[in-house]
Amino acid sequence: MIRVLVNAGHAPNGNPDPGAIGPTGLRECDVVANVGALVQQYLITAGVQADYIQNDSLEFICQTANQGNYDLFLSIHCNSFNESARGIEVYTSRGWTNSDNFATCLMNQMANTFPSLDVRADWSDGDVDKEAGLYVLNNTAMPAALFELPFISNPAEEAWLRNENNQDEAAKALARGVTDYVVQFMD
């Protein structure tokens, strides 16, 4: 059975780190906790063994992923920059790995589910993912992706993130992205 570790970014209940905070006070840690738990539920319903973790220690998260012998690692965040930044992104570690295929499956499902959201991608190499030296991507032993939901710093996208239907549909899309990867690249 395929094993997936779903990581909601930042600290549980925001202590000590809530992540980004939107203009009206919406906290990243709360949005991604809800979306991450929903992703886990949808994956379990689809027959995937999925576990959920939200912890302030990136080292602990990576140790959990590696010691648990997971097949995939998905970290979920809300983006933040300024009031005008908008869209969704997915990150992988540098260089071509199976993480790139995983990220593409995730982004395809999110972009198809939410065509009004801008896809922020590094099209220079033909991929939808952006490459970065993020700790959880560099220190996990399985294909890993960090998905950035819309910008919590943008008032319109903060309202999008606050909407429970959008959170639920995003969770379904991310879960479908996981199962797409399993069917296309692991069977």
FENTA-V158150 format. One record per backbone hydrogen bond with DSSP energy under -1.0 kcal/mol. CO is the residue of the C=O (numbers start at 0). NH is the residue of the N-H. If there is no record, write none. Layout:
CO;NH, CO;NH
This chain:
1;48, 2;70, 2;71, 3;50, 4;73, 5;52, 6;75, 10;13, 11;14, 16;10, 17;28, 19;27, 21;24, 25;21, 26;30, 27;31, 28;32, 29;33, 30;34, 31;35, 32;36, 33;37, 34;38, 35;39, 36;40, 37;41, 38;42, 39;43, 40;44, 41;45, 42;47, 43;46, 48;3, 50;5, 52;7, 56;60, 57;61, 58;62, 59;63, 60;64, 61;65, 62;66, 63;67, 64;69, 65;68, 71;4, 72;144, 73;6, 74;146, 75;8, 76;148, 78;151, 87;119, 88;147, 89;129, 90;145, 91;131, 96;99, 97;101, 98;102, 99;103, 100;104, 101;105, 102;106, 103;107, 104;108, 105;109, 106;110, 107;111, 108;112, 109;113, 113;116, 117;87, 120;122, 121;124, 122;125, 129;91, 133;137, 134;138, 142;72, 144;74, 145;90, 146;76, 147;88, 148;78, 150;153, 153;157, 154;158, 155;159, 156;160, 157;161, 158;162, 162;166, 163;167, 164;168, 165;169, 166;170, 167;171, 168;172, 169;173, 170;174, 171;175, 172;176, 173;177, 174;178, 175;179, 176;180, 177;181, 178;182, 179;183, 180;184, 181;185
